[in-house]
Amino acid sequence: MLLALIILWTIVAATASAVAVRLRRRYRFPLWLALLILWSPWLLAILAVALFVLGEYLRAARIDELTPPDELRRQLEDGAARDPRALLQAGETSVCLFHSYDARRVATAGSPQLVALQDLHLPADDGWWYVAFFRGETLTRLHLVASQPVETGCLIREAADWPYSTFHREVRNGRYPRDWREAMKERMGFAANGDEQ
C-alpha cells in the first residue's frame, strides 16, 4: 500500500515538474511560481501527514483525558460487566453504556440526555466503551473502559427517575406503586438490600 502511494506520488510530482517546465518556457512564468507548481504535490503530502499526526495526537490526548485512574477504572470495568447502576453516585439517576464507534449515532438518537454528548468530540477506538453518568439530563461523569459491558444502552436506578417513562402514567392509573421495585422485592422474598430473608 505504502509502495503504491509512493509510486503514485512520484508520477504526480513528475507530471507537475513537466507542467512547470512547459509553463516557464512558454509563458515566461517566474521561477518561484514554477517551483511552487513543481513542489506542490510534496507540500500537500507533508501537510496531509502533519494533519494526520496532529489528529492522532489530539485523539490520544482525549482518550487519556477520559480514561479514569486505575482504581476507578477497575470499578467501572467490573461494574460495567455486572450491574453499572451500582456505580451511580449520590444524585445520579442513570448510566449509559455504548461502544465508542456508536458515539455520534448515540448522541443524535434523540434522548435528551445523550444530546449532551454531541459537542464533546468523542474519539472512536476499537475495544473502547463509554460509560456516561447523568443527573436528570445533565452529564456528570464520562469515562472510557476497555471491557465490553454485558448490557448497553441507558440504565436507570429506578423507573421513576426516568421522566419519559410510561411508568409515571401507570402510577397515576394505580397499576403500580411508586416504589414498585421494593414492593416486588418484598413479594419475591428479598429484603431491601437484596439479601434473602
Secondary structure, DSSP 8 states (H G I E B T S, - for coil): -HHHHHHHHHHHHHHHHHHHHHHHHHH---HHHHHHHHHHHHHHHHHHHHHHHHHHHHHHHHHHHHS--HHHHHHHHHHHHS-GGGG--TT--EEEEEEGGGHHHHHTSS-TTGGGGGGG-----TT-EEEEEEETTEEEEEEEESS--SS-EEEES-GGG-TT-THHHHHHTTSS-TTHHHHHHHHHTB-TTS-B-
